[in-house]
Amino acid sequence: MRHNCITPFILALLLALSACTTPNGTAQSSGTEAWVPLFNGKTLDGWIQKNGTATYRVEDGTIVGKTAKGSPNSFLCTEETYGDFELEFEVKFVQGQFNSGVQIRSQTAAPKGDKKIGRVNGPQVEIEPSWKVGAESGYIYGEAMDTGWLTPKDALKPHQLFKNDEWNHFRVVAKGPRIQTWVNGEQVSDLVDAGTYQSHPKGFIGLQVHGVGDQGPFQVAWRNIKIKLLDE
């Protein structure tokens, strides 16, 4: 007589498959996607400077960007490009209070004249000290996109979440046309922009040292830069 039975191995496999599906039968994420460090704390391997003459160096496990007189905006950019992702980093102004930002899904325009690298352009997560009236840290700006702020004017409300002279934690989630940002655990932006996603669905991450004319020198530092890829 033949007996129908389920071996322990088959039972475990069935349970595993069940845990990976939602009630409607579609696959769900395990939630264990790995964080990948973009900076190893020792070298600038995996990064390349585009635009400007500001300098970038590694110091005490951080990337320090220093302004240069007369330089336009400078960017230290990842060699890899990213589409949908979650990004976290810490940032601090270590000398002077000026303006900075982190590019996401960015690209370079075609080179013009004798420029070796075209103009960096794309969405930028603003980094700005908290002045007495507040600042726009965490909102999204269209760097070299001829759009100005991508964050709508009615949502562009200055705040004081950024802590001057301290390390500040930023979190960015870019998924399709939606970009969300948090500063020190507080959500700042929830932008849905189909036009920007169409022109910039994927690109590099870039650390900006803003041009300051003849002022300065000013310095800004980043550390604990990591990324987690999301299912596209």
Beta strands, then each sheet from edge to edge (+ up, - down):
strand 1: 36-37
strand 2: 47-50
strand 3: 55-59
strand 4: 62-66
strand 5: 74-78
strand 6: 85-95
strand 7: 100-108
strand 8: 120-127
strand 9: 140-143
strand 10: 148-149
strand 11: 168-175
strand 12: 178-183
strand 13: 186-192
strand 14: 204-209
strand 15: 219-229
sheet 1: 1+ 15- 4+ 3-
sheet 2: 1+ 15- 6+ 11- 12+ 13-
sheet 3: 2+ 5- 14+ 7- 8+ 9- 10+
end
